Amino acid sequence: MLVGFCFFLFFFGLAHFGLLGADEPRYAQVAREMLAQHDWITPTLGGKPWLEKPPLYYWQAMLCYRLFGVSDWAARLPSAVDATFLVLAIYIFLKRFRPGSQLDGALMTASAAGVLGFARAASTDMPLAMTFTVALLSWYAWAESGSKTCLATGYVFLALGVLAKGPVAPLLAAVVILSFAALKRDWQLAKRTLWLPGILVFGVAVAPWFLAVQLRNPEFFRVFILQHNLERFSTNLYHHRQPFWFYLPVALLALLPWCIFVVAALAATMRGWWRERGETFGSDRALEIFLTLWLIVPIAFFSISQSKLPGYILPALPAATILLANYVRRRQETGDVPSVRLITLHALVAAASIVPALMIQYLVLQHRLPWNRATLISLGVAAVLAIATALTLRARTGLGMLRFVTLIPVVLTVAAVLRLGAPTLDAKLSARSLADEISRVGTQRLPMAVFRTSRETEFGLAFYRDQVIARYERDIVPMSEHLVVAPHGSETELVKQASGRRVVFLGSYAPQGLDYYWVAGSEMRHVH
């Protein structure tokens, strides 16, 4: 059952629409270039070192490319595999240490919107979330059982977390563990964590790549550590400024459809801790406090950051779903029945996701929900799902049916997005169809440039055409004949930029408001 759900939620339909945004095609292209050069050390983009991220995702994508060929779905495969590994790790941990909650914890994690979404993205976020989750679960397994194997596993996956995204993994883990030790008033726990064999394993796993890439690229420390870690955190260098409270709504959305019960579980944990403050934690209370810290620390840390993106808090989400699974298990054991208000709110939130899924074409094209027959039908479907969910949970006392009735709208939502939304997402937000249209004019091997287009278009074309894409705004026009993509109505400006060179209109790509042209060759010149 669990494997089947993971296959549907993470793997099914990975190729239904092309790579989206700027990051997906950029990461996918870096891995392709590294594979083509047989270089496992230096990430490159457009033939130049691209040192923003460590190599774990690239290594995974390179293996997928080697096995299945270069494609957009193969670029997404590492995240799907990592998400599956994350879910199975939660299942194994709960089965060993909190039997009875393992299927709830695994399926709640798999179906959380943030996990599900990033499991289908070619990015470094899911590799970090998986390695960080396994590292913290392994550490807690050691703290509860004393198994050195668990502690060693924690060090291994913490090292992989560094290779996934950098020093943020051990930093957040250290804050979580130290905070937990402080609340337990057990500083020996933190001291015992500093286990020499584990530290050596960590160093052996991390050091080789960092040393090798620094020796080959002397600018690595400045680019990776100073710019893309310290400056990214402390300044708005990359223009991702958001308000301090940004991650509160992001976390609630990322935990859909479970966010109502997660808030209830978190509130129950805090009330229990407050009542028992000053007392020795029992095993269940200790786990709940640990999970609460794991949830709060990354959200608080990145809320302080001057640069905020939704994926940054992905490593915190498994803590919330495991906390909820433990909450459900304890309530079932005591026979506690959730209130009508809690059930109603959960049913409404769980069912509501079907509306944007059924209306995704309107949302992508018009950026709003129109008031028409389709909207009314979508709202009616959501209402039926909400009523059925609420009645089922009320009829079946306790929370035994929570997982089953909540997964129904999740499955329907994913199916609707893949069936109804994929063609629109592909046409409107991916460069895949645009690249296919350009290739059909028979000039696919000419150099390519863009003019006044988005970064998403630039990096998307770079992947789908496997070419370096020049940009006129960077003050260089290719000297040879080439193709150029520009917004509708740009021909006059292009002719001016080409200055004496012949410009021929080849076609339009209406969904994204773009035209593509052929430009005759000339000597290299600077654009003024």
N, C-alpha and C positions, 0 to 999 in steps of 0.2 A: 504493500500500500504506500509506504513512505517513498520508495524508489519511484513508483508510478507518478506520485504527485510531483516529485522533483523533476522528473522528465517532462511532464506537461508544463509546469510553472517556469522552468529554467531553460529547457532545450527546445521544446516544440516551437516551430516558427521563427527560429533565429534569423532566417534569411528572408522573412516576409517583407521586411523593409530595410533599406540601406542604412549605412552608418550615419548617425545624427550628430549635430553639433560640430564643434571644432576638435574636441579632444578625441572622440572615437576614431575618426580617420587618421588623425595625427599619430596616436599610439599604434594603430594598425600599420601605418606606413613605416614607422621607426623599426618595428619588428621585422617587416619585410626587407628593409635595407640591411639590417644586421644579418639576416639569413643569407641574403645575396652575397654579402661580403665575407661570410663565414667568420664574423667577428662577434664574440660573445662578451666583449668587454665594453666597447664604446658605443652607446646609442647614437645613431645619426639620423638626421632629417634633411633631405635634399643634399645628401653627401657631406654635410657638416655636422660636427659633434653637437648633440642635443642632450644636455646634461641636467635637465630639470628633475628627472625621476630616476630612482634606482632600477635595476634590470629585471626583477622577478617577473613582472607581467610580460616583458619582451621575451624572456626565455620561454615562458609558457606558450606564448603565441608562435614563436619560432618552431617549437615542437609540433604545434597544431598545423602550421603551414607545411611542415615537412611531411606530416602524416596524411593531410587531406587536401593540400594545395592552398594557395593564397586566395582567400575570399573573405567577404564581410562576416559570414557566419563563423568561419574558423577564427577570425579575430575576436569574436565574442565568446568562443568556446571556453577559454580559460576562466572567465568569470562564472560561467555556468557550472563548470567543474568545481571551482572553489566554493561556490554557494552550496553545492551538494555536499561537499566535504564538511563544511561548516554545520549543516543541518544534521549530518550523521554523527559528527562529534558531540553535538548537544544531546542527541538520542543516546549515545553510548554513555556519556557522563551521567545523565539523569537515570538511566537504567541501572547504573552501578551504585549511584549515591542517593537517588530519590526515586526508587522504583514506583511505578504507577503514574508518573508524570512525563515519561519519556516521549510518548507519541504526541501528547499535547505540546510539549516544548518544541519538538522538532517541526511539527506542522504549523504551529503558530509563527515560528521563525520564518519558515519557508514562504508563508503567505503574507507576511508583513510587506506593505507596499514598497518600502525602501529597499529591503532585501531582494524582493522580486524584481524591481526595476533595475538595480545595479547588477543583478545576476545576468541580465541581458545586455549589458553594456561593455564595450571594449575599453576598459579603464583600469587604473591601479587601485580603485577604491575597494572592490570586492576581495582582491588578494590581501590587502591590509586587514579588512574586517575578518576574514577567515583566520589568518595567522594570529591576529590579536586575540580572537575568541578562543582558539585552541590553547594559546599560551596561558590565558587567565584561567580557563577551566582546568588545565593541567596543574597550574599552581595551586588552585583551591583543592583539587583532588589530593595533592601532596599534603597540604595543610591539614586535611581531614584524615588522611590515611597514613601519612608518613612515608609513602612510597617514593624512593629516590628516582625510580623510573619516570614517575609523573613529573617530578621537578626537572629532570633532564629534558623531558619532552617540552616542558614549558620554555626552557632556555632555547631549545632548537627552534621552536616556532616564534619566539621573540626575535631571534636572529633573522628568520625569514621575514618577519614584519619590517625589520630595518631594510632588508633587500626589496621589500614591496614598496615602501614609501619614505623610509628614512628614520631619523632618530625619534620621531614622534611616538613610535610604538613603545620603546623602553621607557620613555619619559612618562607617558600616560599610565603604563603599567606600574611604574614606581610610585606614582602619586596615589593610585588606587590601593596598592598593597600597604603603603605607609599609613594612609588614612584608616584602613581597616585595622591595622595593628594598633593605631592610636585609640580607636574606639573600643577595641578589645582590651586595651591597656596591657598589651603583650608585645613589648618591643623585642623580645627574644625571637618572636615569629619573623619579624623583619630581618633580624640579624642572621637567623638560620637560612633565610632565603639566599643570602650571599654565599653560595656554595661553590667552592673553588672549581671542582670539575665542571659544573654547569657554566661558570664564567669562562672557562677555557673552551668549552664546546661553542659557546656564543662567539667568542673571538675567532676561533678557527672557521666558523661558518661565515662571519661577516667580513673579516679583514682582507682575504685574498682579492675580492672584487674591488673594494675601495682602494687598496694599495695599487692594484693594476691600473684602474681607470685614472688615478691621480698621476701615476708615472707617465701614462700616455697622454694625458690632458692636464697640463699644469694649472689650467684655469678652473678645474673641477671644484676645488674647495671654495673658491669665490662664488662660482655660479650656483652650485648645489647647496652648500651650507649657508653662505652669507645671503645670497639673493633669494633662493627658493625655499628657505626655511626661516631664517631670522628676519629678513626684510619682508617676506610675505606675511609673517605673523605680526610684525610691529608697525608696518606701514601699509598704505593702499597702493603699493607699487603696481599691482596687476589689476587695479580697478574692480575689485570685488567687495567694495564697502557695503555693509548692511547694518541696520540698527542692532544694538546690544541684544535685544530680545528675539532676534531673527530665528534662532534655533528652537525656540519653544513651539511656534506653529509648525516649523519644519519637522520636528520630532513627532508631533501629534499626527501630521499627515503621513510621515514615513511608517508609523505604527498602525495605520489603517489596515484592517478593520477592527483591530484589537485595542485601540487607544483608550476607549472608555473604561474597559476592565483593567488596563494597565494603570491608569490613574487610580482606580479603586485599590488595586494591589499595592501601589506605591503608598497611598494614604494609609492603608492598613499596616504596612511595614513601619511607617514613621510613628503611627500611634502606638504600636507594640513596642518599638524601641524606646519611646518616651516613657511608657509605663514601667519598663524594665531597666531604665537607665541606672547604672551603678551595680547592676547584677551581672553575673556571668552569663554570657550568651549560650543558649542551647544550640544544637546543631542546625535546626531549621532557621532560627532567628539569625544565627551567624551568616548563613548562606544568603538570607534576604538582605541583610545589611551590606554584605559584599556586593551583591548584584545592584543594590541601590547606588552604592559608590561608583561602581562600574558604569552605570547609566548616567550619573550626574557629572562625574569628573570630565569626560570628553566634551559634554555639552557646555559646561562652565568654561573649560579651557578655550574652546574655539569661539565662545561668545566674547571673550576678551580680545581675540585676534581682530586685527584691522581688515583682514581678508577673509571673507566667508563664502563658502560654497556648500550646497546641501550635502554632498557626499562626504564631507569631513566628519560628520557624526555617525556615519554608518557603523563603525566599530562598537558604538554604544547600544545599538538596537537589540542585539541578541540578549543583552542583560535584561531588557524590559520583557521580552517574550519568555525567557526562562523564569523570571520573577512571577509572571502571570501564571505559568504552568504550575509553579510551586503553590501559588495562591489558590488555584483551582483544586489541586490535590488536597490541601489542608481543609478547604471548605467542604469538599466531598467527605473527608474523613469525619468531620464534626457534624455533618448534616446541615450546615448553614445554607439557607435559601437566599439568593440575591433579591434585593428589593425590586418592586415593580418599576420604579423610576430608573434604576440601573439597567434592567433588562430592556426597557423601552428605548432608552438612549442608545444602548448598544445595537439594538435591532435597526434603529433609524440610520445610525452611522454605517453599519455593515451593509445595509441595502442601498445606501445613497450612491455608492461607487458605480453602480450599474448605469446611472443616468449619464455621467460624462463618457462612459464607455460606449453606450449606444449612440450618443450624440457627438462622438469624437470628430466626425467629418466637419460638423459645424464649428466646433471649438478650434480646430486647426485652421480652417479657412476664414471664419468670421470672428474668431476670438471671443465668442459669446454664445449663449444659448438663446436661440430665437423662440418666440412664443408662437408655436405652431402645433400641428397635429402630432408630429414626431416627438416633440418635447412632452406633450401630454401622455402619449403612449409610454415613453420612458419613465415618467413620473408614476404612471399607473403600475408598471412592472416593479419599480422600487417599492411602492406602497404594498403590493402583494407580498413581496419578499420580506419586508419589515414586519408585516402582520403575522406571516407564517413563522418567522424567527421568534417573535415575542410570544406567540401562543405556544410554540413548542417548548420554549424555555420555562414558561409558566406551568405548562401541563406536566412536564418532567421536573419534579422538584430537584433542586440542586443545580450543579453545573455540568452534569454528565453529558448533556447534548450540546454544550457550547461550541466545541470544536466542529462537530458535524454540521450544525445549522449555519455556522459562520463561513465555512468553506464553500458552501453552495454559491453565494453571491461572488466570492473570490473567483471561482472557476468560471462562472458566467461572465464576469468582467474581463478576465484574460481572454476568453474565447471571443468576446465581442470586439475587443481591441484588435486582435489578430485578424478576425474575419472582416470587420467593417472598417477599421481604421488604417490597416496596413497600407492599402493603395494610396490613400491620401497622405499619410506620413511619408511614404516613399517619394511621392511626386512633389510635395511641398517643402519638406525639410531635409531631404537627402540629395546629394549630388549624383547618386547612382543613375537615375533616369536621364539627367542632363548629360552625363558622360556617355551614356548609350546613344543618345540622339546625335551628339557630336561625332561619335565614331561612325555612325551610319553615313556621314557625308563623304567618307573615304579618305580623310586626312588625319587618321588617328596617330600617326607617328610624328607629326609636326610639333615643334615646341609650342608651349602654351603659356598664356598670360591672362591676368584678370585686371579689370579696371573698375574701381569703385564698387566692388562686390564685397560680401561679408567674408570673414575668416572661415566660416563654415563652408562656403563655396570653394574657397581657395584650397583648404586642406582636403575637402572631399574629392575635388578633381585630382589632387596630387595622388590620392590613394587609388581611385578608380581608373585613372589613366597611367598610373605608375610613372609620373613625370615630375620634375621640378617645375613649379608654377611661378613664373615671374609676376611681379605686381608693378604696374605702371607708376603707382604712387610712390614706390621706392626709388624713383628717379632713373630707372633704367628700362629701356624698351629693347627686347631681343633684336640683335642685328640681322638674324636670318628671317626668312618668311615664317610666320607663326599664326596661331589662332589666338583670339582674345575674346573673353566673355565679359560682357558689361550690361548694366541695366538697360531696359527699354528706353529708346530715345537718346542714346549716347553717341550715335554715329557722327554727328557734327563735331563733338568734342574729340572723338577718336581720330578723325581725319586731321584735326588740328594737332593732336599729339604726334601723329605719324609724320606730319610735315613733309609732304612730297612723296610719300609712299602710298601705294594703291591700297585701299581698304574696300573689301567686298563683303557685303552682308550675306551670311550663309543660312541663317534661320533663327527662330525664336523658341524659347522654352517658356511658354505662357504661365505654368503653375508658379514659377518663381520670378516672373517678370524680367527675364534675362534674354539677351540676344548674343549670338556668337558670330564672329567675323574672321575673315582671312586677311592678313596684312602682309604685303610684299616685303622682301628682304631689302636690307640696306646696310650701311656701316653702323656700327655701334654709336649711339648718340645719347646724350643726357637730355632728359625732359625738363623743360623750363616752365 
